[in-house]
C-alpha cells in the first residue's frame, strides 16, 4: 500500500495561469503543464531566494521532494522557453 501524500503548503496561486508565445499559433501538442507545487517551488527558490531546505520547511515536505519538484519545474520552463510552447499552471 503506497504511503499517503502529504499536504503541501502553497502561499498563493499565480495571477495568470497561461504563458507562452505572443503569436497565438500554439496547438494542443505545444503545451507544457506545470503543477501549482512546481510553480510554488520556482517562486520560493528563484524569486524569493530560499534555499531548498527553507523551501521544504515552508511547503511542509522533505528536501529531497523539493529537489525533484524543482528539477521537474526547471525542465518544463526550459521546454517552454526553448521550443516556444505554451506553459499552463494547474
Legacy VTK file of the C-alpha trace (Angstrom):
# vtk DataFile Version 3.0
C-alpha trace
ASCII
DATASET POLYDATA
POINTS 90 float
0.000 0.000 0.000
1.511 3.353 -1.009
2.296 5.985 1.512
-0.335 8.756 1.733
0.573 12.059 0.105
1.433 14.907 2.481
-0.463 18.161 2.142
1.797 20.863 0.745
1.547 24.491 1.716
1.222 26.907 -1.183
1.173 30.628 -0.442
-0.906 31.830 -3.378
-1.961 30.896 -6.863
-0.450 32.787 -9.795
-2.318 35.783 -11.197
-2.008 34.369 -14.698
-2.021 30.633 -15.455
-1.035 30.776 -19.138
2.300 31.921 -20.534
3.677 31.473 -23.992
4.362 32.849 -27.451
2.578 36.063 -28.368
1.668 34.964 -31.904
-1.022 32.589 -30.578
-0.290 29.778 -33.038
0.257 27.121 -30.385
-1.852 23.984 -30.596
-2.550 21.194 -28.089
0.796 19.475 -28.772
2.707 22.641 -27.877
1.520 22.856 -24.261
3.555 22.210 -21.115
1.551 21.696 -17.921
3.103 22.784 -14.636
1.579 21.939 -11.263
0.961 24.514 -8.569
3.596 22.733 -6.435
6.166 23.258 -9.179
5.157 26.908 -9.536
5.470 27.461 -5.771
8.886 25.815 -5.687
10.173 28.019 -8.529
8.696 31.091 -6.814
10.282 30.335 -3.453
13.722 29.267 -4.671
14.275 31.544 -7.666
12.138 34.610 -6.927
12.274 34.733 -3.118
15.826 33.357 -2.748
15.006 30.474 -0.401
17.334 27.504 -0.172
15.903 24.072 -0.942
15.886 23.319 2.776
13.996 26.521 3.630
11.568 25.832 0.799
10.948 22.305 2.090
10.184 23.637 5.570
7.837 26.256 4.120
5.957 23.712 1.975
5.974 21.026 4.691
7.727 18.309 2.648
11.190 16.765 2.625
14.155 18.424 0.950
14.543 15.536 -1.496
10.914 16.011 -2.573
11.568 19.714 -3.178
14.635 18.839 -5.214
12.670 16.522 -7.503
9.811 19.047 -7.856
12.325 21.815 -8.636
14.132 19.698 -11.255
10.832 18.892 -12.949
9.742 22.545 -12.925
13.047 23.731 -14.411
12.792 21.198 -17.249
9.254 22.351 -18.009
10.289 26.022 -18.012
13.203 25.282 -20.322
10.967 23.269 -22.663
8.501 26.151 -22.836
11.147 28.828 -23.425
13.414 26.970 -25.838
10.726 25.398 -28.007
8.111 28.167 -27.779
5.463 26.067 -26.060
2.587 27.427 -24.006
3.021 26.964 -20.238
-0.148 26.178 -18.252
-0.100 26.257 -14.465
-2.769 23.995 -12.970
LINES 1 91
90 0 1 2 3 4 5 6 7 8 9 10 11 12 13 14 15 16 17 18 19 20 21 22 23 24 25 26 27 28 29 30 31 32 33 34 35 36 37 38 39 40 41 42 43 44 45 46 47 48 49 50 51 52 53 54 55 56 57 58 59 60 61 62 63 64 65 66 67 68 69 70 71 72 73 74 75 76 77 78 79 80 81 82 83 84 85 86 87 88 89
